[in-house]
Amino acid sequence: MNPMDAITRPSERPARASRVPSSRIERLFHVGVAAGGMAASAMFDGARKLVGGEVPELPDVLFSSNNAVALANRLSRMRGAAMKLGQLISLEGGSILPPAFSEAMSILGASADTMTERQLRRMLDREYGSGWSDRFTWFDESPIASASIGQVHRARARDGRTLAVKVQFPGVAEGIEGDVENLGTLLRMSGLIPSKFDLSPLIREVREQLLRETDYELEAKSLARYRDHVSDETGIRLPTPHFDLTTGRVLAMDYVSAEPISILWEKDYDRETRDRVGTLAQRLVLRELFEFRFMQSDPNFANFQFEPESGDLVLLDFGSMVEVSEELSGRYRRLIGAAIANDVSRVEDLLFDFGWVGPEDQANQVRGLAEFILLAAEPLRSKTAYDYGASDLAMRVQSIGMELTFNDGMRRPPPPELVFIHRKLAGTYLLCAQLGARVQTAEMVEEFLG
């Protein structure tokens, strides 16, 4: 029997299949092409404006929407750490990036190019051995999902288990160090990030987080651990990991049939359902921070699905996990308590405790950051259910963030251990806003503050 006979051959290849650059030299070449492309595009746009009688400004031509889309597409083809850092910057740097770049980078959260059929088979050969197809009655080569680290395939094991098999892109783990360093250099040299903004803590944290994310055996253990934590939570479903078919670069788990979370707003589900899902998402974040002290830190909407028949919220992807120490959890309790009390002086003191500000920061900068946090905590002080869909809080927060960065000179990002926690908190807010959910946030938080 030909080993490939057990594989389903799709009649049509995915439209965005491309070879993953797997060597360090290849990946450095892609970053160089991105930098050269930005410069060439800027020169062309500048010349075009001169011919038209305009005097071009360098930021306008360098940070054009064409350049933004080209860079996002290049990162999508690279995948791995380069794409992940682009995703993080789109979220963490929302008040720093030029609007065209922020919008273009945000598309990186949706999907990546898929690897070629040949690369897929090589990865499976490497992880399972040359006779790997004997483990399955069928394996669909056409991926059902693709992200920055790997892509997911449906398969059926010999014993009848229907599986989702996540296969890591080749060279991703080996390329983390170079990717993060090269892209960080590109962002600084291009002027895309303000020169005084310290990007290094974020880059270090991304590097460490990505090293964990590329360990699929660790992700399987994290999935099992999280399942235990939420076993008492009604309305939540998670796949079961299958350790016998999991390796460091391949993760096997139950295939869960569900719809993208976007079905709730695209098909205009009833208010009660959207309120319930938003409430559940917020409750999970609070349990992660104060009870489990173990947080799934990637709020990408693709990691949430909805099962229409049961009404369950389905959670996916447990590679980006954060351990929250008891001390850090306690600091968040105190910070939230001060924010609820609208105590700006207490918030300022706690910012020093967190290491978010230091003696070298000016009083107006510290006060500005404290007021920024009080603003972001608005839902925690609402006496009624907070209507996330009707709120303009996100726009106000972004406006104040830009003011702090550009006018007040507050160029220090949160301490590295907070970056991924804040990413999840912000992502959950955006999910509730997209759902248009009304949530009794203040009441829920009081329960966890005890």
Secondary structure, 3 states (H helix, E strand, C coil): CCHHHHEECCCCCCCCECCCCCCHHHHHHHHHHHHHHHHHHHHHHHHHHHHCCCCCCHHHHHCCHHHHHHHHHHHHHHCHHHHHHHHHHHHHCCCCCCHHHHHHHHHHHCCCCECCHHHHHHHHHHHHCCCHHHHEEEEECCCCEECCCEEEEEEEECCCCEEEEEEECCCCCCCHHHHHHHHHHHHHHHCCCCCCCCCHHHHHHHHHHHHHHCCHHHHHHHHHHHHHHCCCCCCEECCCECHHHCCCCEEEEECCCCEECCHHHHCCCCHHHHHHHHHHHHHHHHHHHHHHCEEECCCCHHHEEEECCCCEEEECCCCCEEECCHHHHHHHHHHHHHHHCCCHHHHHHHHHHHCCCCCCCCHHHHHHHHHHHHHHCHHHHCCCCEECCCCCHHHHHHHHHHHHHHHCCCCCCCCHHHHHHHHHHHHHHHHHHHHCCEECHHHHHHHHHC
